[in-house]
Amino acid sequence: MPAPFFLSTPTGRELLRVEGRRYTQGVRVDAFDFDLPPDLIAQEPSLVRGTSRLLRLDRRSGAVSHHVFSDLVDLLVPGDLLVVNDTRVFPARLIGRRLPGGGAAECFLIRPTSDEDTWLALVHPGQRLKPGSRMQFEREGQVLEAEVVGQHFHGRRTVRLRTPDGTSVREAIHAIGHVPLPPYVKRDDTAADRERYQTVYSRVEGSIAAPTAGLHFTPAMFEALAARGIHQASVTLHVGYGTFQPVRAERVEEHQMEAERFEVPEATAAALTSTLRERRRVIAVGTTTTRTLESLAVSDSGSIEPQSGETALFITPGHAFRLVTGMVTNFHLPRSSLLMLVSALAGREAVLHAYQQAIEHRYRFYSYGDAMLVV
């Protein structure tokens, strides 16, 4: 019997050939790897919001061109519908000490469970914080206490929060919590991050990370887009840990996304319906907006109704996009589900080539970095 051999394809999908037959083996995670010089990981936002660089990738030809972010006004065309995610980040990172003993402790709040006093969280050090363990967090006279009441996988706990003075838990979180900057930002958060790690259109609090593609926009830019005839709409998806959790599997299809809450209001549903029927482009700002839009139910007549719920949609190469025809996004981590989503829209080889161009031209990467337009 002839020995089998493997063949890599442009999408990263691996084919197994045995006796002349082809069997799809799935997409390898390492097909989405690349080398990034550490000094290109942005540690601070641009000095002035909206002055970042912008790389444009033509999803049909693979051509790359270089711009500043304000050029987006001219790179889009009248009639485009630009859709943003208006979620707002809350200060989810609590830093304090264990009780008793006083050893260092950290509690990263993910989302409330049954009520505002009981939360799913990541804790550190996880091996010491088992059910019954207590922590205390304090800042400028405000105190918040936590008790571990449930233990789960990968360092996750259910914690019950309380304040000794009767202050609401939500108010205490805002007073004590730190901005949940991603771990590749190697510095402590500052007061400035409370404003710069939010989009200017953030409205509904509930995220543990910013939808970072939106950090580049300014009110003046939205005015310029409207004057050019670019329509605008918003959805809400509360960014959870699932958006950024590492892809630990060897094959892409083995990875499971965690569900995140979303809402699409009536005005946005109507705008999407008219855009689809008139065959205009839908440009999503960010991967979270893209996942929300691609999760929506579309009727046979092409209409979209207001919707809310949860989505665990994992968009990978081979996904048939129904609504999104273009996107504004930042540059993402190697092997991440976010990079796989962008590759699903523009093609893996084209995206990795664009990333190499960005590296050669010294674009700034990740949350506080520069932007990319895929159309």
N, C-alpha and C positions, 0 to 999 in steps of 0.2 A: 504494500500500500504506500503511495507517495506520502511523504511527510507534509503535514499542514504548514502553512506559513501565513504571516499576518501582513496586511497592507493598510497603511495609513491613508486616509482620504482628506481632501481640503477642509472638511467640516470637523476633523478630529475624530470622526467615527472610524472605528477599526473593523476591518472585514477579515474574516477567517476563510481561507480557501482550502478546501479538502476535496481532492479528486475532481477538480474543476468546478465545484460548487462554491457559492458565496453565502456566508452566514454572517449577519450583522452581530457584532460583539458589543456594541454600545460605544459611547464616547468616553475616552480616557480623560481623567481630570488633568493629568500632566500635559495634555495637549493645549492647556490654557495657561501655561507657565511662561514667565519671561523674567529677565534679570533687570532690576532697577537699582541704579546707584542710590545709596541711602540719602545723599544730600539733595535729591530731588523730591523727597517726601516733605511736603509743606508743613512747617511747624506753626506758622502764623497765617492769618488771612492777609490778602492784599491790603496795602495801606488804605486804599479808597475802594469801597464796594463798587463793583462793576468795571474795574480796570484790569481784570484778569485777561489772559490770553485765551484764544479760541481756535481749536483745530477743527476744520471742516472735513468730513469724510463722505464722499459720494458713494452711497451703498451699491450703486449699479456698476460704476467703473472702478471703484477703489481709489480714485484720485484723492489726494490730500492737499489742502491749502491752509495757510496760516493767517490768522486774523487777531484782532482784539475783540473782547466780548461785546462791545457796543456795536460791532459790525453785524451782529445777529439781526438787527432791524432790517438790513438790506439783504441778508442771506435768506430770510424767509420771504414768502410772496403773499400779496394781498389775497385774502380768503382763507389762509391757513388758520387753523384753530389751535392755539397754544393752551395746553392744559397743565396746571400746576397742582401740587399737593400742599394744602394749607394747614397741615398739622403743625403743632407747636411743641418744642422740646421742653420738658420739665427737668429740674435739677435732681437727677435720679441717683447721684453718687453720694452716699453717706459715709463719712470717715470718722471713726471714733475708737472705742475701746471695749474689751470684753468685761463682763461682770460675773463673778468677782475677779480680781487679779489685775485687771487693767491692761492686759496685753492688747496690741493693736488689732483693730477689726474694721472691716469694710463691708458695706451692704449696698449692692447695686440693684435698685428697684426696677423691676421689669414691667409689671402691671398689677393693678388691684385685682383681687379675686372676688369674694362675695360682697365686700364692702370696702370703703376707703381706709379702713384700719388694718386690713389683712391683704398682704401682697405676695406675689411670686417674686423672688429675688435671687441674685447670685451673691454668695458670701465668701469672705476670705478672712482667716484661713479655714477652708472648708472642713478639714479633718478635725478641727476643734469645735466647730459650731454645729452640734447635733441638736435634735429636739430637746427643748428645755433650756438651751443656752440663751444667755441674755447679752445684749449690747446696749451701749449708751452713746449718743451723739450729741454734741453741744457746740454752739456757735453764738457768740455775742449774747449770752444769757439765755438763749432758747435751748431747751433740752427735749430730746426725742429718744424714747426707749424702744427696744425691739426684743421680742422673744421668738426663738425658732420653734414653730409648731408642726412643721412637716419637713421631711427630707426626701429629695428626688435625685435624679441623675445629674452628672456633670456639674456638681457644686451648687445645684439649685435648692432653694429652701422656700417654704412658706413661712413668712414672718408676720407677727402681730405687732402693730405699732401703737404707742400711746404717748401722751404728753402728761407730765406730772401736774402742770398748772391748768389743764383743761383747754389749752389752745387746740384748735382743730389740727388733725394730723396733716392735712394738706398744707395748711399755713406753716406748720413747723418744717415740713419738707422744703418749702420755698425759702425759709429763713436759714436752714442748716445745710441743705444739699449743695453739691458742687455740679457744675456743668459737666455732663458725661462725655468729655472729649474722647475720641478713639485712642486705643493704646499705642498707636504709632506716632501720636503727638507726644513727644517726650518732654513734657513740661506740665506744671500745675496749671489748672484753670485760673483765669483772672476775671475781674469784674467786667472787662471788655468782652469776654466770651459770652456773657449773658445776652448781649445784643448781637454780636457778630456770628454766633452759632445758631441764629434764627433767620429765617427768610423774612423779608419786609412785609410779606403777606400772610405770615403765620397767624392762625386764628383759633384753632381748636387744640387745646393742650392734650397730650397723650403719648408723645414719642420719647424714646430714650436716645435717639440720634436724629440729627437734622437730615431732611431730604436735600443733600448738599448741592445738587445741581441748581437749586433755586437760590443759593446764597449769593450768586452773582448779580441778580436782578435788583434794580432800583426803581422807585416810583417814576422817575423821569423816563426810564427806559420803557416802562409799561405805557406811558403816554405816547412815546414815539412809535411804539408798535401799533397802538390803536390808531394813530394818525395815518399810518401806512396801510391800514385795512386788515391788520392781523387781529382776529377774534381771540377772546380770552375766556377761560372757564377754569373752575377748580373742582377737585375731589379732595377727600380726606382719607388718608391711610396712616394710622398710627404706627410708626416704625418701631418694630420690636427687635428682640435679639435675633430672631430668625433671619432677618435680612442680611445680617453680617456673620452668622455662625459659620465656622470653617467647614469646608467640604472635606470630610475625613475619609470618604469612600475612595476607592480607586477608579470606579466607573461613575460617571455623572448620574446615570439613571438610578443609582443606589442612594443618592442623597434625598433627604426629605426636608422640605421647608416647613417652618412653623407657621401656624395661622396668624394673620394680623387683621385687625378690624378696619373696615373701610365704609365710606358713605359717599354716594353720588347724588347730589341734590337735583331737584326738578329742572332748574335752569341749565345745568350742565348736561343732563340727559337730553333736553331739547336741542341744545347746541350740537351735541354729538350726532343726533338723529339728522338734523338738517345738513351737517357737514358730510355725513356718509351719503345721503341721498343726492347731494349736489357734487359728489365725487371730489371734494376738496381734501386737503391733507390735514391729518391730526398729528400734531407735534407734541409729544409728551415731555415734560420737564422732569427728568429723573427716572430711575428704575422703579421707584415705588409707584409713581403715577402710571408707568407702563404696565406694571403688574395689575394695578387696579383696573385700568381700562380693558386689558385683555381678559379679565375675569368676568366682565359684564355679560349678561344675557342679551342677545340681539334677536329680535323677532324675525320671522321670514320676510316681513316687509321692510326690514332694515331699521326698525324703530327701537329706541332704548328708553326704558322706564327708569325713574328714580329707584335706586337700590341701596341697600346696606346689608352688611353681614361680615363674613370673614373670608379671607383668601389665603390659600397655601400654594398658589400657582408657582411652579418652578419653570421658568422659560429658558429653554436650551435650544441649540441649533436643531432645526427641523420643525420648530414651532411655526404654525401658520398664523401670522398676524391678521386679525380681523378688523381692528380699529386703528392701531398705531402705524403711521407711515414714516415717522421720523422722531428723533429725540435729541434733547439737550442732556448731557450727562457729564460727570467728572471722570477722571481716570481711576481705575479700580485696581484692587489687589490681585496679584497672580492667583490662579486657581479658584477664584471666588465665584459665587453664583451671580454676582453683578456683572463680572466680565463675560460670563457665559450668556447672560441676557443680551448684552450689547452685541455679542458675536452672533446670536440668533437673528438679530435684525440686519446686520451688515456683513456677516460671514466671518468665520474665525481668522482666516488668513489675512483678509483685508484689515480687520481690527488689530491683529498683532503687528501688521506692517505699520499701521497708523501709530500704534504705541511706540514702535521703534523710532519712527520719525519724531514723535514727541520727546523721546529720550535724547535723541541727537540734537534737537533744538532746545533742549533744557526747559521743557514745560515742567510745571510744579504738579505733583501727583497727590491724589487722595482728597480727603474732605475739604481742606483749606486750599486746594490746588486750583489749577486751571481747568478749562472746560472743553468739551468736544460736542460738535453738532454732527449728527448722522442723518442725512437726508438723501 
